[in-house]
Amino acid sequence: MSKTETKSTVLVKHHLKQLKLPTMQSECEKTAARAAKENLDHLAYLLALCEAELVDRERRAAERRLKAARFPATKTLQEFDFDLQPSVNKPLVLELAKGDWIDQRENLLLVGASGTGKTHLATALALSACLQGRKVRFFRVTELIAMLFEARDDKQLLKFRSQLAKLDLVVLDELGYVPASKAGAELLFDVIGAAYERHSLVVTTNLSFEHWTEVLGSERLTGAALDRLTHRCHILETKGESYRLKDARRRRRSNDKESTATA
C-alpha cells in the first residue's frame, strides 16, 4: 500500500471493481482531491463520480456499436459536399440524421449512378444512428447474400436471422451491381420481408425500380420486395457525374499544370 493510499481507499477501489465501475474506481482519488479543494460535500463528490462513469460507459458502448456496425469507412454528413451534389435534398438528409424515422421503422432508399454519394450518405446516417444509441449493421448486398448462403449451408440461418432481428437499422449497399442467383434473390427477399415494420432498412442502388428484376430475377419477387420497402419510405436521389471522375479530372489538370510549370 502506498503512503497516499489509506485502508478506506483500497477498500473503496476493491468494491468499485467488484461492482464493475471501472471509471469510478480509477477516478475516485482524483475526484476526492478535487472535491476537497473545491469544498464540495459528499453528495457532490458522489455525483461527479457517477457522471464520469456514465460518460465513459456511453463512450465505450458507442465504440462497441461502431465496431459491430462494420462500416467500410467512417463517413460523416459534415464531410458531404452538398454544393457539389445539389440534387440531394439537404433538408431531408438533416431531418433523417435525427433518427426519428428509425424509431418509426421506416426505410430509406438512395437511388443514383455510381460515385454520386449514395454510400457516403447511407454510412453517415447509419453512423449518426449508432452514436444515438441504435444497433446498426452495414452489408454490401453481395456480401450479405454470401453470408446467408454460408449460414444456410451450416444450418445457422435461423440464428443469423435472429441476429438481424435484434438490429434497429440494416444498411444494404450496392444493390444492382451484381445480379443475384435465384436462391440468392430469395434469401435477400427473406431479409427484406423479415425487416418489414420491425426494423429499418437503408438500400443504395444504381438501378431505377423498373430494373430491379435484373437483380432479383422474378417480377413477383421484385414487386413484393418493392412493396415492403416503399410502403413507409423516404427516397433520396443522387444525380450527376461521379465524384471519383470529377476528382480524377481535377488531379489530372493539377498534374498537367505542374508539368507545364516545370518544363
N, C-alpha and C positions, 0 to 999 in steps of 0.2 A: 504494500500500500504506500503511495507517495505521501509526502508531507501535507500536500493540499487536499488529499482525499480522506475525508472522515469516514467513520463506520456508516453513518447515515447515507453519505454519498454512494458508497459501494452498494449498500442495500437498495437504494432507490434505483440505481442503474441496473442491478440484478432483476428487480421486479419489473422494470420497464422492458427489459429484454424478454422476460417470461411472458409479458403481455403483448409482445410483438409490436412495440412502439419505438422503432429504431431512431427516429429523429428526436423524439423526446429524450431518449437515452443519451444521444451524442450531444444534445444542446442544453441539457439540464443545468450543468455547472455554469456555462457562459451566460445563460438566461438568468440564473440566480444572481450572478455577479452584477449583471446589468440592472436587475430589479433592485438590488441593494443600493447601487449607485444612484438610481433614479427615485429611490424611496417608494417603490411600488409595494402594495400589500400582497398577501398570499394569493388572493383570487386573481389579481392582475398578472402575477407571475405564472399561475396555472393557465390563464387564458393565453398568454404569449406562447407557452409551450404547446398547448393544444393547436393553436393556429399554425405553428411551424410544422407540426405533424401532419395536419390536414393538407397544407400546401404541398409538402413533399410527397404525401401519399397520392395526391392528384397528379403530380408530375410523373411519378413512377407509373401510375395507371395509364396516363396518356402515352408514355413511351411504350408500354406493352400493347396498347391498342394500335399504335402506328406500326409497330413491328408485325403484329398479327395481320394487319391490312395488306402487307406485302406490295406496297406501291412500287412500281418500277423505278420511279424517280420522285423527288419531292417537288411539287409544283404548287404555287400559291396564286391567288387572284391578284395580288399585288404585282406579280411578275407578268401578268397577262396584259398585252398591249391592245386595249380596246380601240385605240386610234388606227392601228394597222388592220383591225378586223371590225369595221363599222357595221357589218351585217349582224353582228351578235347583239342581242337585246340585253344591254348592260343593266338596266333597272331590274329585269327579271333575274339575271345572274346574281345580283347583290341581294335580292329578296330570297333566292334559293339558298344563299350562303347562311341564312339564319337557321335553316334546317326544319322549319315547321312542316314542310311537305313530306319529310321523312316520318314525322310523328303521325301524319295523316295517311301514311302508307301509299303515297303517290309515286309515280315513276317519272323518269326524265329520259328523253331521247335526244341525242345530239347527232344531227344529220349534216354531212358535208363531205367535200372532197378531202383526200389525204393531205395532211400538212396544214390544215386550216384552224387548228387549235382545239379540236374535239377532246382529245385525250388530256390535254392540259386542263381544260375546264372541268372535265369529269374528275380528274385527280384532285384538283384544287377544292372542288365542292365536297368530295369524299373526305379529304383531309380536314376540312372545316368540321365535318360531321364527327370525325374522330376526336378532334380537340374539344368538341362539345359533349363528349362522353358516350357517343354511339359506337356500336360494334360494326366494323366495316371490313369487307374483303374485296380486293381487286383481282380480276381474272382477265386475261386475254381469252377470247372465245375459243380459239383453237386449243389453248392450254386447258381450259375448263373441260372441253369435250374429251381430251386425252385423259384427264384425271377421272372423269366419270367412267370411261371405259376401264381404266385400271381398277377403280373401286368395284365395278360390276364383276370383273374377272376374279377379283379377290373376295367376292361375296361381302363387300363392305359398303355397298351402295346405300343401304338404309342408314348406316352410320354417317356417311358423308352427307346425305340429305339432312339428317338431323342436325349436323354441324352448321349447315347453311341456314336452317330454320331458326337458329339462335341469333342470327345477324340482324342488324337493323337496316343495312344497306349493302347491296352487292353490285359491283361495277362489272359490266360485261363489255370489254373493249374490243374494237375492231371486228364487229360482226359484218361479214360480207367480203372480207379479203380472201378467205379460202372457203370454197363450198364444203358443206358437211356431208358425210355419208348419210344414208337413210337412218341407220342406227344412231349415228351421232346427232342428227337433227332431232330424233325422238327423245334422246337423253337431254338435249338442250331445252326442248319444249317442256319436259318434266320440271326443270329448274324454274322456268318462267311461270308455268302453271302453279307450282307449289308456292311461289312468291306472291301470287295474286291476292291482294288485300291482306297479306300477312306481313310482308316487309317490302321495302322499296328497291327498285332496280334502276341503275343508270346504264343505258345502252348507247355506245357510239357506233356509228355505221357510215359507210361511204355510199350506201345504196338508198335510193328512194323506195318507199314502201312497196310500190308495184314490182320491184325487182327482188324482193326478199325470197321469192321462190327459188332464185338462183343459189341461195344458201341452204334453205330448209327443204327444197325439193317439192314437196307436196303443197298444192294450193290449199288443201284442207288444213294442214298443219300451220301454214303461214297465216291463214285467216284467223285461226284460233289463237296463235301467238300474238298477232297484232291486236286482236280483240281484247286480250287481257292486258297487254302493255299500254294501250292507248285509252283504256276506259277512264282512268284517273291519271292524267299525264300532262307533263309540261314538255314542249318541243322547242329546241334551240337549233337554228340553222346557222352553219358557218359557211359563208360563201367566199369566193375569191380565189386568189392564187396561193399556192403552198408557201408557208413561211420559209421552209427549207430552200425552195427555189429562189425566193427573194434574197435570202441570206447568201446563197451561193453566188448570185449575180453581184451582190454588194461586195463580197470578198474578191471576186474576180476583177471588178472595177478598181478596187483599192490596190490590188497587186499590179494591175496594169499601170496605174499612176505612179507607183513606187518604181517600177521598171523603167518608165519614161524619165522619171526624175534622175535616176542613177545612170542613164545611158549617156 
